[in-house]
Amino acid sequence: MPCIPPDVKPPSSGMVLLRALEEGAVSPEDIAKRTGRPIYLVRSGLRELKSAGYVEEEGENRYRLTEKGADLLR
């Protein structure tokens, strides 16, 4: 997934990751299982979504939606 500027909607691959986080904080491995995507793509996608403000880390190795990410899915 290419870099996501903070004011631009993520591509469809990023939206898939955001939807996997709708039910709460999960690990990249859980997201990979839910989406069927390779773990390396999930991790790189989460980094991009985090830098754009759509997700944040919660504890060690767990991610959750930010308010910005939740608003995007509504």
DSSP file (Angstrom, degrees, kcal/mol; ACC not computed):
  #  RESIDUE AA STRUCTURE BP1 BP2  ACC     N-H-->O    O-->H-N    N-H-->O    O-->H-N    TCO  KAPPA ALPHA  PHI   PSI    X-CA   Y-CA   Z-CA
    1    1 A M              0   0    0      0, 0.0     3,-0.1     0, 0.0    47,-0.1   0.000 360.0 360.0 360.0 129.8    0.0    0.0    0.0
    2    2 A P        -     0   0    0      0, 0.0    46,-0.0     0, 0.0     0, 0.0  -0.215 360.0 -71.1 -70.2 166.2    1.5    3.4   -0.9
    3    3 A C        -     0   0    0      1,-0.1    46,-0.0    48,-0.0    45,-0.0  -0.293  48.7-141.5 -57.1 139.3    1.9    6.2    1.6
    4    4 A I        -     0   0    0     44,-0.2    -1,-0.1    -3,-0.1     5,-0.0  -0.920   7.9-137.2-108.5 114.2   -1.4    7.7    2.6
    5    5 A P    >   -     0   0    0      0, 0.0     3,-2.0     0, 0.0    47,-0.1  -0.426  27.2-114.6 -63.6 147.3   -1.5   11.4    3.1
    6    6 A P  T 3  S+     0   0    0      0, 0.0    46,-0.0     0, 0.0    -2,-0.0   0.715 113.9  49.8 -58.9 -22.2   -3.5   12.3    6.3
    7    7 A D  T 3  S+     0   0    0      2,-0.1     2,-0.4     0, 0.0    45,-0.0   0.241  97.4  84.0-102.6  13.9   -6.3   14.1    4.2
    8    8 A V  S <  S-     0   0    0     -3,-2.0    -4,-0.0    44,-0.1    44,-0.0  -0.931  81.5-113.2-120.5 140.6   -6.8   11.3    1.7
    9    9 A K        -     0   0    0     -2,-0.4    -2,-0.1     1,-0.1     5,-0.0  -0.462  40.9-108.5 -67.7 138.4   -9.0    8.2    2.0
   10   10 A P        -     0   0    0      0, 0.0    -1,-0.1     0, 0.0     5,-0.0  -0.250  36.9-101.7 -63.0 155.2   -7.0    4.9    2.1
   11   11 A P    >>  -     0   0    0      0, 0.0     4,-2.0     0, 0.0     3,-0.7  -0.144  45.1 -87.9 -68.6 175.2   -7.2    2.6   -0.9
   12   12 A S  H 3> S+     0   0    0      1,-0.3     4,-1.9     2,-0.2     5,-0.1   0.837 128.8  57.8 -57.5 -34.4   -9.4   -0.5   -0.9
   13   13 A S  H 3> S+     0   0    0      1,-0.2     4,-1.3     2,-0.2    -1,-0.3   0.884 108.2  46.8 -64.2 -36.9   -6.6   -2.6    0.7
   14   14 A G  H <> S+     0   0    0     -3,-0.7     4,-2.3     2,-0.2    -2,-0.2   0.860 108.1  55.6 -70.6 -36.0   -6.4   -0.1    3.6
   15   15 A M  H  X S+     0   0    0     -4,-2.0     4,-2.5     1,-0.2    -2,-0.2   0.864 103.0  56.2 -65.0 -35.2  -10.2   -0.2    4.0
   16   16 A V  H  X S+     0   0    0     -4,-1.9     4,-1.5     2,-0.2    -1,-0.2   0.918 108.8  47.0 -61.4 -42.9  -10.1   -3.9    4.3
   17   17 A L  H  X S+     0   0    0     -4,-1.3     4,-0.7     2,-0.2    -2,-0.2   0.911 110.8  51.6 -66.3 -42.0   -7.7   -3.6    7.3
   18   18 A L  H >< S+     0   0    0     -4,-2.3     3,-1.2     1,-0.2     4,-0.3   0.917 108.0  51.8 -61.1 -42.4   -9.8   -0.9    8.9
   19   19 A R  H >< S+     0   0    0     -4,-2.5     3,-1.1     1,-0.3     4,-0.3   0.833 103.1  59.0 -64.3 -31.1  -12.9   -3.1    8.6
   20   20 A A  H 3< S+     0   0    0     -4,-1.5     3,-0.3     1,-0.2    -1,-0.3   0.702 105.5  51.2 -68.8 -17.7  -11.0   -5.9   10.3
   21   21 A L  T X< S+     0   0    0     -3,-1.2     3,-1.7    -4,-0.7    44,-0.5   0.423  79.7  97.8 -97.6  -0.1  -10.5   -3.5   13.3
   22   22 A E  T <  S+     0   0    0     -3,-1.1    -1,-0.2    -4,-0.3    -2,-0.1   0.805  81.0  53.3 -60.2 -30.4  -14.1   -2.6   13.7
   23   23 A E  T 3  S-     0   0    0      1,-0.3    -1,-0.3    -3,-0.3     2,-0.2   0.469 122.9 -79.9 -87.6  -0.6  -14.7   -5.1   16.5
   24   24 A G  S <  S-     0   0    0     -3,-1.7    -1,-0.3     2,-0.0     2,-0.1  -0.746  72.3 -20.9 131.4-179.0  -11.9   -3.9   18.6
   25   25 A A        +     0   0    0     -2,-0.2     2,-0.3    -3,-0.1    39,-0.2  -0.382  62.3 163.5 -68.4 134.8   -8.1   -4.0   19.1
   26   26 A V  B     -A   63   0A   0     37,-2.0    37,-3.0    -2,-0.1    32,-0.1  -0.931  36.1-101.3-144.4 167.3   -6.4   -7.0   17.5
   27   27 A S     >  -     0   0    0     -2,-0.3     4,-2.1    35,-0.2    35,-0.2  -0.469  35.3-110.1 -85.6 161.1   -2.9   -8.1   16.5
   28   28 A P  H  > S+     0   0    0      0, 0.0     4,-2.5     0, 0.0     5,-0.2   0.868 120.6  56.8 -57.2 -36.1   -1.6   -8.0   12.9
   29   29 A E  H  > S+     0   0    0      2,-0.2     4,-2.0     1,-0.2     5,-0.1   0.903 105.9  49.1 -63.5 -40.9   -1.7  -11.8   12.9
   30   30 A D  H  > S+     0   0    0      2,-0.2     4,-2.5     1,-0.2    -1,-0.2   0.904 110.9  50.3 -63.8 -40.8   -5.4  -11.8   13.8
   31   31 A I  H  X S+     0   0    0     -4,-2.1     4,-2.5     2,-0.2     6,-0.3   0.912 107.9  53.0 -63.8 -42.1   -6.0   -9.3   11.0
   32   32 A A  H  X>S+     0   0    0     -4,-2.5     4,-2.2     1,-0.2     5,-0.6   0.910 111.3  46.8 -59.7 -42.1   -4.1  -11.5    8.5
   33   33 A K  H  <5S+     0   0    0     -4,-2.0    -2,-0.2     1,-0.2    -1,-0.2   0.918 113.6  47.9 -65.2 -43.5   -6.4  -14.4    9.5
   34   34 A R  H  <5S+     0   0    0     -4,-2.5    -2,-0.2     1,-0.2    -1,-0.2   0.859 123.4  31.7 -65.6 -35.9   -9.6  -12.3    9.2
   35   35 A T  H  <5S-     0   0    0     -4,-2.5    -2,-0.2    -5,-0.2    -1,-0.2   0.642  97.1-127.7-100.2 -16.8   -8.7  -10.9    5.8
   36   36 A G  T  <5 +     0   0    0     -4,-2.2    -3,-0.2     1,-0.3    -4,-0.1   0.655  63.4 137.0  75.7  14.8   -6.7  -13.7    4.2
   37   37 A R      < -     0   0    0     -5,-0.6    -1,-0.3    -6,-0.3    -2,-0.1  -0.670  63.7 -95.8 -94.7 149.9   -3.8  -11.2    3.5
   38   38 A P    >>  -     0   0    0      0, 0.0     4,-1.9     0, 0.0     3,-0.7  -0.321  32.6-121.1 -61.5 145.1   -0.1  -12.0    4.0
   39   39 A I  H 3> S+     0   0    0      1,-0.3     4,-2.8     2,-0.2     5,-0.2   0.849 110.7  58.0 -58.9 -36.9    1.2  -10.8    7.3
   40   40 A Y  H 3> S+     0   0    0      1,-0.2     4,-2.0     2,-0.2    -1,-0.3   0.867 107.7  47.3 -65.1 -33.8    3.9   -8.6    5.7
   41   41 A L  H <> S+     0   0    0     -3,-0.7     4,-2.3     2,-0.2    -1,-0.2   0.870 111.7  51.0 -72.3 -36.3    1.1   -6.7    3.8
   42   42 A V  H  X S+     0   0    0     -4,-1.9     4,-2.7     2,-0.2    -2,-0.2   0.944 111.4  47.3 -63.9 -47.8   -0.9   -6.3    7.0
   43   43 A R  H  X S+     0   0    0     -4,-2.8     4,-2.0     1,-0.2    -2,-0.2   0.922 114.4  45.5 -62.3 -44.3    2.0   -4.9    8.9
   44   44 A S  H  X S+     0   0    0     -4,-2.0     4,-1.9    -5,-0.2    -1,-0.2   0.895 113.3  51.1 -67.3 -37.5    3.0   -2.5    6.2
   45   45 A G  H  X S+     0   0    0     -4,-2.3     4,-2.7     1,-0.2    -2,-0.2   0.900 108.3  51.4 -64.2 -40.7   -0.6   -1.4    5.8
   46   46 A L  H  X S+     0   0    0     -4,-2.7     4,-2.5     2,-0.2    -1,-0.2   0.888 107.5  53.3 -64.2 -38.6   -1.0   -0.8    9.5
   47   47 A R  H  X S+     0   0    0     -4,-2.0     4,-2.3     2,-0.2    -1,-0.2   0.926 111.7  45.6 -60.5 -43.8    2.1    1.3    9.5
   48   48 A E  H  X S+     0   0    0     -4,-1.9     4,-1.6     2,-0.2    -2,-0.2   0.925 113.8  48.0 -65.3 -45.1    0.7    3.5    6.7
   49   49 A L  H  <>S+     0   0    0     -4,-2.7     5,-2.6     1,-0.2     6,-0.9   0.860 111.7  51.3 -65.3 -34.8   -2.7    3.7    8.4
   50   50 A K  H ><5S+     0   0    0     -4,-2.5     3,-1.3     4,-0.2    -1,-0.2   0.927 108.3  50.3 -66.5 -45.2   -1.1    4.6   11.7
   51   51 A S  H 3<5S+     0   0    0     -4,-2.3    -1,-0.2     1,-0.3    -2,-0.2   0.800 110.6  50.8 -65.6 -26.7    1.0    7.4   10.1
   52   52 A A  T 3<5S-     0   0    0     -4,-1.6    -1,-0.3    -5,-0.2    -2,-0.2   0.515 118.9-112.7 -86.8  -5.5   -2.2    8.8    8.5
   53   53 A G  T < 5S+     0   0    0     -3,-1.3    16,-0.4    -4,-0.4    15,-0.3   0.611  86.0 114.1  88.9  12.5   -4.0    8.7   11.9
   54   54 A Y  S   <S+     0   0    0     -5,-2.6    12,-2.3    14,-0.2    15,-0.3   0.763  80.3  21.9 -87.8 -26.8   -6.6    6.0   11.1
   55   55 A V  E     -B   65   0A   0     -6,-0.9     2,-0.3    10,-0.3    -2,-0.2  -0.911  64.2-163.6-133.8 163.0   -5.2    3.4   13.6
   56   56 A E  E     -B   64   0A   0      8,-2.4     8,-2.3    -2,-0.3     2,-0.3  -0.974  28.8-102.5-142.4 157.3   -3.1    3.5   16.7
   57   57 A E  E     -B   63   0A   0     -2,-0.3     2,-0.5     6,-0.2     6,-0.3  -0.603  26.8-164.8 -80.0 140.3   -1.3    0.9   18.7
   58   58 A E        -     0   0    0      4,-3.0     2,-0.1    -2,-0.3     4,-0.1  -0.929  62.2 -38.7-126.0 104.4   -2.9   -0.3   21.9
   59   59 A G  S    S-     0   0    0     -2,-0.5     2,-0.6     2,-0.1     3,-0.5  -0.375 111.6 -22.0  73.4-159.1   -0.4   -2.1   24.1
   60   60 A E  S    S-     0   0    0      1,-0.2     3,-0.1    -3,-0.1   -33,-0.0  -0.768 129.1 -12.4 -92.5 122.4    2.2   -4.3   22.5
   61   61 A N  S    S+     0   0    0     -2,-0.6     2,-0.4     1,-0.2    -1,-0.2   0.771 105.7 111.9  65.4  29.9    1.4   -5.7   19.0
   62   62 A R        -     0   0    0     -3,-0.5    -4,-3.0   -35,-0.2     2,-0.3  -0.993  45.5-164.7-132.6 143.1   -2.3   -4.7   19.0
   63   63 A Y  E     -AB  26  57A   0    -37,-3.0   -37,-2.0    -2,-0.4     2,-0.3  -0.896   6.7-179.9-125.5 153.2   -4.0   -2.1   16.9
   64   64 A R  E     - B   0  56A   0     -8,-2.3    -8,-2.4    -2,-0.3     2,-0.1  -0.968  34.9 -90.8-146.1 162.0   -7.3   -0.3   17.1
   65   65 A L  E     - B   0  55A   0    -44,-0.5   -10,-0.3    -2,-0.3     2,-0.2  -0.430  33.8-140.5 -69.9 144.9   -9.2    2.3   15.1
   66   66 A T     >  -     0   0    0    -12,-2.3     4,-2.6    -2,-0.1     5,-0.2  -0.459  35.9 -97.6 -88.1 175.1   -8.8    5.9   16.0
   67   67 A E  H  > S+     0   0    0      1,-0.2     4,-2.7     2,-0.2     5,-0.2   0.893 128.5  54.7 -60.2 -38.9  -11.9    8.2   16.0
   68   68 A K  H  > S+     0   0    0    -15,-0.3     4,-1.8     2,-0.2    -1,-0.2   0.911 109.4  46.7 -61.0 -43.5  -10.8    9.3   12.5
   69   69 A G  H  > S+     0   0    0    -16,-0.4     4,-1.3   -15,-0.3    -2,-0.2   0.907 112.7  48.9 -66.0 -42.2  -10.7    5.7   11.3
   70   70 A A  H  X S+     0   0    0     -4,-2.6     4,-0.8     1,-0.2     3,-0.2   0.896 109.4  52.9 -64.9 -40.1  -14.1    4.9   12.9
   71   71 A D  H >< S+     0   0    0     -4,-2.7     3,-0.8     1,-0.2    -1,-0.2   0.886 105.0  55.7 -61.9 -38.7  -15.6    8.0   11.2
   72   72 A L  H 3< S+     0   0    0     -4,-1.8    -1,-0.2     1,-0.2    -2,-0.2   0.855 106.3  50.7 -62.9 -34.9  -14.3    6.9    7.9
   73   73 A L  H 3<        0   0    0     -4,-1.3    -1,-0.2     1,-0.2    -2,-0.2   0.631 360.0 360.0 -79.9 -13.4  -16.1    3.6    8.2
   74   74 A R    <<        0   0    0     -4,-0.8    -1,-0.2    -3,-0.8    -2,-0.2   0.471 360.0 360.0 -79.2 360.0  -19.4    5.2    9.0
